[in-house]
């Protein structure tokens, strides 16, 4: 037995509410003024929504702007749910919004906006990309299952607000059998599934447990042999009750769920969160580029696993370092240091290059919205531009 565990949280989780509000601000400002520079943090406690940070934009910002943002975000998330009373969940019409947003320092702007139309990194930092051959989407499997269980339960909650609330957490414990299997991307079966899901007070725990299991079995597409209900231990609402939920039950803070946003603990997470940041901030752009690189390395058959680190110096466009670690799973004679150098020479990996490649300055309903990405997770969904394997032919050529 060799176990590894990953966790996911829903859009209705208080921390995710904060992320979604912050990224709704990013979406709105960039859509109105593509040159907006945004770094706003959100803290939610009870009925209080506190927005702070720095913004540089041509858009007129007043209390009405932030009021509309907050109301829009909570409506998208699913608050309030009709199956809950005041005192049990968050009612947006009771929100008290406090804004402490200042103008971005001109010292930062001077380093970011370059005369040659290049973008200097908005801050120093390092971010990681990761990919694994455990699944066809090159995501680690316990994390993917935790997210997929969350997704089907959240979808059910949105359609049946009289039964479940939108605040939930899921966790999957995967048994790899041996450490060797873990190293070689060979998961065996699910050992445990943990779910905490808010529910109407009139529904018994036995009903909750039965319904949650049914939703999972009927809607999650497990790999062959991974889901055997008889051999899985379920922990569903292990306290015995989860009626009072949402930000009135637990505070929420931007950036506190970065593990859930990225690789579920299978890989390092880098120096900062993605939510609340515009495309000049490498905490966001470098994560997307690093994931794109790592996914190509594994998809091209160069390795079973790939970890890519990108680091930056504030005001400098090109990365300070590009490092590939195939974690002793390389499938060619090429050494990691060679692969690192070849990638650094092939791709500029500047904030401008990454932004243009993935259209990060053009969020829209048709392409992607940062708020939707904050709700689901920053990487791993096929519709995201940074998940496209558009350079697979070049990466595959490195095998020869």
Buried (B, 14 or more C-beta within 10 A) or exposed (E): EBEBBBBBBBBBBBBBBBBBBBBBBBBBBBBEEBEBBBBBBBBBBBBEBBBBBBBBBEEEBEEEBBBEBBBBBBEBBBBBBEBBEEEBBBBBEEBEBEBEBEEBEEEBBEBBBBEEEBBBBBBBBBBBBBBBBBBEBBBBBBBBBBBBBBBBBBEBBBEBBEBBBBBBBBBBBBBBBEEEBBBBBBBBBBBBBBBBBBBBEEBEBEEBBEBBBEBBEEBBEBBEEBBEEEEBEBEBBEEEEBBBBBBBBBBBBBBBBBBBBBBBBBBBBBBBBBBBBBBBBBBBBBBBBBBBBBBBBBBBBBBBBBBBBBBBBBBBBBBEEBBBBBBEBBBBEBEBEEBBEBBBEBBBBBBBBBBBBBEBBBBEEEEBBBBBBBBBBBBBBEEBBBBBBEBBEEBBEBEE
